[in-house]
Amino acid sequence: MKRGSLAETQHANTVPGQAYTYRPPDNYGHPDNYGPPPADQAHREPEVGFEDIYQPIVDNYDDYKLAIKLYSVLEHTTGHKFAETWIVEHFGVDQLQAGTKWLTHTTKGFIEGGDKLTFLLLHNAANPFKLGKPPESTTSFGYYGFYWDNHSDIHWLTVATDLRADIKRFSEKGFIKLVQDWRLPLEPMEKRFHKAYWKAATMSPLLNLLNRASKHTANSPVMLDGTLDISESDLDNDGSRVSSDESRDIWRKCVEEVEAKGSGPVPEHLVTASSEWHD
């Protein structure tokens, strides 16, 4: 039997004087027609990242949804041996536009996966400024200082400006690279660091979130073999411009000042400088 064309078949099945029309079922193509989503997709919260949503500066950690990132400065392309020197070169006080607020502080704690070339980056996490109108945007950097091998203090620089475009440009040019991205939602062990670094940047109570760290890493200073000869002359102050009497007097004044202030627990956070001190 000879098969006709699709048009001939359609024509044969139509009533004379009527055009052939195909009407799909009422529920054809409707999302409900495909059944429920797979179990692994049901009730899944949308992932949010550094650039995905607008994040205002908030007072409560639970309201902070952006990713917290850890970058590494590439020594072979930047020539820098420390993250701190690279940050100061590009985002330090002398590099900011006139009138831009800034504040530095230190926090007792460690950077997970951090070393002398890494830095934490948080957008709109902190507003440490007390004077004038609150900033619309801030950027916070967290990094080890020059005594980075101690892994006991994080140095922070918060500036009242949005630097995400600058960070993106430096990353694209191969000067820095992303090594860690704490992006919500996270498992409890990882969320610990997301919460801890927000608290550290905002100078909030840490509640022992950053009280443990390995002191030795692959980038720790290498101890040289052999012995170090030290003579008595190396221990005196003959080459110093400060006399023995002056040294004793300076030490006595330091002791008196400490005794006058009294002893107490070492604070978790310590503000070291601020643009508002000069306003």
C-alpha positions in Angstrom: 0.0 0.0 0.0 1.3 3.3 -1.0 1.7 5.8 1.8 0.6 9.3 1.1 2.3 12.5 2.4 1.5 13.9 5.9 -0.6 16.6 4.2 -2.6 14.0 2.2 -3.2 12.0 5.4 -4.3 15.0 7.3 -6.6 16.0 4.4 -8.1 12.6 4.3 -9.0 12.8 8.0 -10.7 16.2 7.9 -14.3 17.0 7.2 -14.7 18.6 3.8 -14.8 22.4 4.1 -12.9 22.4 7.4 -9.2 23.1 7.9 -7.2 20.5 9.8 -6.3 21.7 13.3 -4.4 20.0 16.0 -5.2 20.8 19.6 -2.9 19.5 22.3 -4.2 18.3 25.6 -5.1 21.0 28.1 -2.3 20.0 30.4 0.4 19.5 27.7 3.7 21.3 28.6 2.4 22.4 32.0 4.9 22.1 34.8 2.5 20.1 36.9 2.5 17.5 34.1 6.0 16.5 34.9 5.4 15.5 38.5 7.3 16.6 41.7 11.0 17.6 41.5 13.6 15.1 42.4 14.2 14.6 46.1 17.6 16.3 46.0 16.1 19.5 44.5 13.1 19.7 46.8 13.3 22.6 49.4 16.8 23.4 48.2 17.7 27.0 49.2 19.2 29.1 46.4 22.9 29.5 46.6 24.0 33.1 47.0 27.5 34.4 46.4 29.7 37.4 46.4 28.0 39.2 43.6 24.6 37.5 43.5 22.4 39.6 45.8 22.3 43.0 47.4 23.6 42.8 50.9 23.2 45.7 53.3 25.4 46.1 56.2 23.7 44.4 59.1 24.1 44.1 62.8 23.2 40.4 63.1 25.2 37.5 61.6 22.1 35.6 60.5 21.2 38.4 58.2 24.6 38.3 56.4 24.3 36.1 53.3 27.3 36.9 51.1 30.2 34.6 50.5 33.4 35.2 52.5 36.5 34.7 50.3 40.1 33.9 50.8 42.5 35.1 48.1 46.2 34.5 47.6 48.6 37.1 46.3 50.8 35.6 43.6 54.4 36.3 44.4 55.7 35.6 40.9 53.4 38.2 39.2 53.3 40.8 41.9 56.7 40.6 43.5 55.2 40.7 46.9 56.1 38.3 49.7 53.3 39.3 52.0 49.6 39.9 51.5 49.9 42.9 53.8 52.4 44.8 51.5 50.2 44.1 48.4 47.1 45.4 50.2 48.8 48.5 51.4 50.2 49.2 47.9 46.8 49.1 46.3 44.2 49.8 49.0 46.2 51.5 51.8 45.5 54.9 53.3 47.6 56.7 50.7 45.7 55.0 47.8 42.2 55.9 48.9 40.2 58.9 47.6 40.3 61.9 49.8 37.6 61.7 52.5 37.3 57.9 52.4 36.9 56.5 55.9 39.1 53.6 57.0 39.9 51.7 60.2 42.4 49.0 61.2 42.2 46.5 64.0 43.6 43.2 65.1 41.8 40.1 66.2 43.1 37.2 68.2 42.7 34.2 65.9 43.8 32.4 62.8 42.9 32.2 59.1 41.9 28.7 58.0 44.2 27.7 55.1 46.0 31.0 55.5 49.6 32.0 55.1 51.7 35.1 54.6 50.3 35.7 51.1 46.6 35.1 51.7 43.8 37.6 52.7 40.2 37.4 53.7 37.7 39.5 51.8 34.3 40.6 53.0 31.9 43.0 51.3 29.4 45.0 53.4 30.2 43.1 56.5 31.3 45.8 58.9 30.6 49.4 59.7 33.1 50.4 62.4 32.7 54.1 61.8 31.0 56.3 64.4 30.9 59.8 62.9 28.8 61.2 60.1 26.5 59.4 57.7 26.9 55.6 57.6 28.7 54.3 54.5 26.7 52.7 51.7 29.4 50.1 51.2 32.5 48.8 52.9 35.3 46.3 52.1 37.1 44.4 54.8 40.5 42.7 54.4 41.9 40.2 56.9 45.5 39.0 56.7 48.5 38.0 58.8 51.1 40.6 59.6 54.8 40.3 59.2 54.9 37.8 62.1 52.5 35.6 60.1 54.1 32.4 61.3 52.6 32.9 64.8 49.1 32.4 63.4 47.7 34.2 66.5 46.6 37.6 65.2 44.5 38.6 62.1 45.1 42.2 60.9 42.1 43.9 59.5 41.6 46.9 57.2 38.1 48.2 56.6 37.5 50.9 54.1 34.2 52.7 53.3 34.1 51.9 49.6 33.1 49.0 47.3 36.3 47.4 45.9 34.7 44.3 44.3 35.5 45.6 40.8 39.1 46.2 41.7 39.4 42.7 43.2 37.9 41.2 40.1 40.3 43.1 37.8 43.4 42.0 39.8 42.1 38.4 39.7 41.6 38.5 35.9 45.1 39.9 35.4 46.7 37.0 37.4 47.9 39.0 40.4 45.7 37.2 42.9 43.7 33.9 42.9 40.7 32.6 44.8 41.7 29.7 47.1 38.6 29.4 49.4 35.0 30.4 49.1 32.8 30.1 52.2 29.5 30.3 50.4 26.1 29.6 52.0 24.7 27.1 52.6 27.5 25.4 54.4 28.1 22.3 56.5 28.5 23.2 60.2 32.2 22.8 60.3 32.6 25.2 57.3 30.0 27.6 58.5 32.0 28.0 61.6 34.6 30.0 59.6 32.0 32.0 57.7 30.5 33.1 61.1 33.9 33.6 62.7 35.3 35.9 60.1 32.1 38.0 60.0 32.4 38.4 63.7 36.1 39.2 63.5 35.6 41.8 60.8 32.8 43.4 62.8 34.7 43.1 66.2 31.9 41.0 67.7 32.5 38.4 70.5 34.1 35.4 68.9 33.1 32.8 71.6 36.2 30.7 71.0 35.5 30.3 67.3 39.1 31.1 66.4 41.0 29.7 69.3 42.7 26.8 67.6 45.3 26.7 64.8 48.3 24.8 63.7 51.4 26.9 64.1 53.4 25.1 61.5 52.7 25.1 57.8 54.5 24.3 54.6 55.4 28.0 54.4 56.8 28.3 57.9 60.4 29.6 58.2 63.0 26.9 57.7 65.4 26.3 60.6 69.0 26.1 59.3 71.3 23.3 60.4 74.3 24.0 62.6 74.9 26.1 65.6 74.7 29.9 66.2 77.7 31.4 68.1 76.7 34.2 70.4 79.4 36.1 72.4 79.0 38.3 75.4 79.5 41.4 73.2 76.5 40.4 71.2 74.3 40.8 74.3 75.5 44.2 75.6 74.3 47.6 74.3 77.7 49.1 73.5 76.6 49.8 70.0 73.3 51.3 71.1 72.5 55.0 71.2 70.6 54.4 74.5 72.7 54.2 77.6 72.2 51.6 80.3 70.7 54.3 82.6 68.3 55.4 80.0 67.3 51.8 79.2 66.5 51.2 82.9 64.6 54.4 83.1 62.5 53.5 80.0 61.8 50.1 81.4 60.8 51.5 84.8 58.3 53.8 83.1 56.8 50.9 81.1 56.3 48.9 84.3 54.7 51.9 86.1 52.3 52.4 83.2 51.3 48.8 83.1 50.8 48.7 86.9 48.7 51.9 86.7 46.4 50.5 84.1 46.1 47.2 85.9 46.0 43.7 84.5 43.1 42.1 82.8 42.2 39.7 80.0 43.7 40.4 76.6 40.9 41.8 74.4 39.8 39.8 71.3 39.8 42.9 69.1 42.0 46.0 69.3 41.6 49.1 67.1 45.0 50.2 66.0 44.2 53.3 63.8 41.2 55.1 62.3 40.6 58.0 59.9 38.1 59.3 62.5 40.9 59.9 64.9 42.0 62.7 62.6 38.6 64.2 61.9 
